[in-house]
Amino acid sequence: MSIDLGKLEVTFCGHATFAIKTPGGKHVIVDPFLSGNPACPDHLKQPKSLDAIFLTHGHGDHLGDTVALAKKFDATCATIIELGAWLSKQGVKNVVGFNKGGSTDVAGVHLTMTHAVHSSGVQDGDGMWYGGEAAGFIMRFENGVKIYHAGDTCVFSDMKLIGEIYKPDIAMLPIGDFYTMGPDEGAYAIRLLGVKTIIPMHYATFPALTGTPAKLRELTKDVAGLEIVEVKPGETLTGQMRRLAPV
């Protein structure tokens, strides 16, 4: 595999949740859907350390354990402004509310918020709190590795701009269908982005999510140099994208 993650460690927790240890030793989680996540291995449901949470949108399968974890570890939550306001309302102390196209530095990660085409709302009691727009993130780590977490989205033409402007080394793309794009749209997204290393996500967690990495691979077999890395929940990628067995 061509991408060298160096000391960066990326652990797939299932669905769209990734636990990341940065080259500088900080612990970050993107969309911490852990305790209620049927795909998440038990040993990952209770993190031992956490410095920051990057939250793409307010749906329960992404918001997950954000409030509890942020309070437990005094972690910084980076998300869109409206969702950040809701988190502050829940008593989360360290919230960075920013917006699409903007960047901020959190836990040693240069974080840029990108567009995504999806809905966003937080179930709060018997009502729904407006959660701002759904988003994605470009995460640039201290060693220069850039990862695009697309969040929940359909394919959209400005993915071409994301590829051209930020030039991510790796793209984490939802492919489950029904709530997000499926393999057909994901294959088009890959061509727009021009990224050669893809980690599929947001599939197989629930029966409605029928898209598969195998189908995505079939639809992109003509893309030269493309590698679709099917990471199992609990697996960690590091170094030359080698897989570390769950511990």
NORLIN-V190133 format. One record per pair of residues at least 6 apart in sequence whose C-alpha atoms are under 6 Angstrom apart, sorted by the first residue. I is the first residue (numbers start at 1). J is the second residue. Records with the same first field share a line. If there is no record, write none. Layout:
# NORLIN-V190133
I=J / J
This chain:
# NORLIN-V190133
4=239 / 240
5=238 / 239
6=239
7=23
8=21 / 22 / 23 / 238
9=20 / 21 / 237 / 238
10=20 / 236 / 237
11=18 / 19 / 235 / 236
12=18 / 233 / 234 / 235
13=40 / 233 / 234
14=39 / 40 / 233
15=201 / 202 / 205
16=201 / 202
17=30 / 31 / 32
18=29 / 30
19=28 / 29
20=27 / 28
21=27
27=50 / 51
28=51 / 52 / 53
29=53
30=53 / 54 / 55
31=55 / 62 / 63
32=64 / 65
33=61 / 62 / 64 / 65
34=45
35=45
39=205
50=73
51=75
52=75 / 76 / 77
53=77
54=78
55=79
56=134 / 135 / 136 / 151
57=120 / 134
58=120 / 121 / 122 / 131
59=121 / 122
76=94 / 95
77=95 / 96
78=96
79=97
80=97 / 98 / 99
81=97 / 98
82=131 / 132
83=131
84=97
100=113 / 114
101=113 / 114
102=112 / 113
103=111 / 112
104=110 / 111
105=111
109=140 / 141
110=139 / 140
111=138 / 139
112=137 / 138
113=136 / 137
114=135 / 136 / 137
115=135 / 136
116=134 / 135 / 136 / 153
117=153 / 154
118=134 / 153
119=134
120=131 / 133 / 134
121=129 / 130 / 131
122=128 / 129
136=149 / 150 / 151
137=148 / 149
138=147 / 148
139=146 / 147
140=146
146=168 / 169
147=168 / 169 / 170 / 171
148=168 / 171
149=172
150=173
152=180
153=180
154=180 / 181
155=185 / 189
159=192 / 193
160=192 / 193
163=193
170=197 / 198
171=198
172=198 / 199 / 200
173=200 / 201
174=200 / 201 / 202
175=181 / 182 / 183 / 203 / 211
176=182 / 202 / 203 / 209 / 210 / 211
177=209 / 211
182=211
183=211 / 216
187=220
196=226 / 227
197=227
198=228 / 229
199=229
203=209
234=246
235=245 / 246
236=243 / 244
237=243
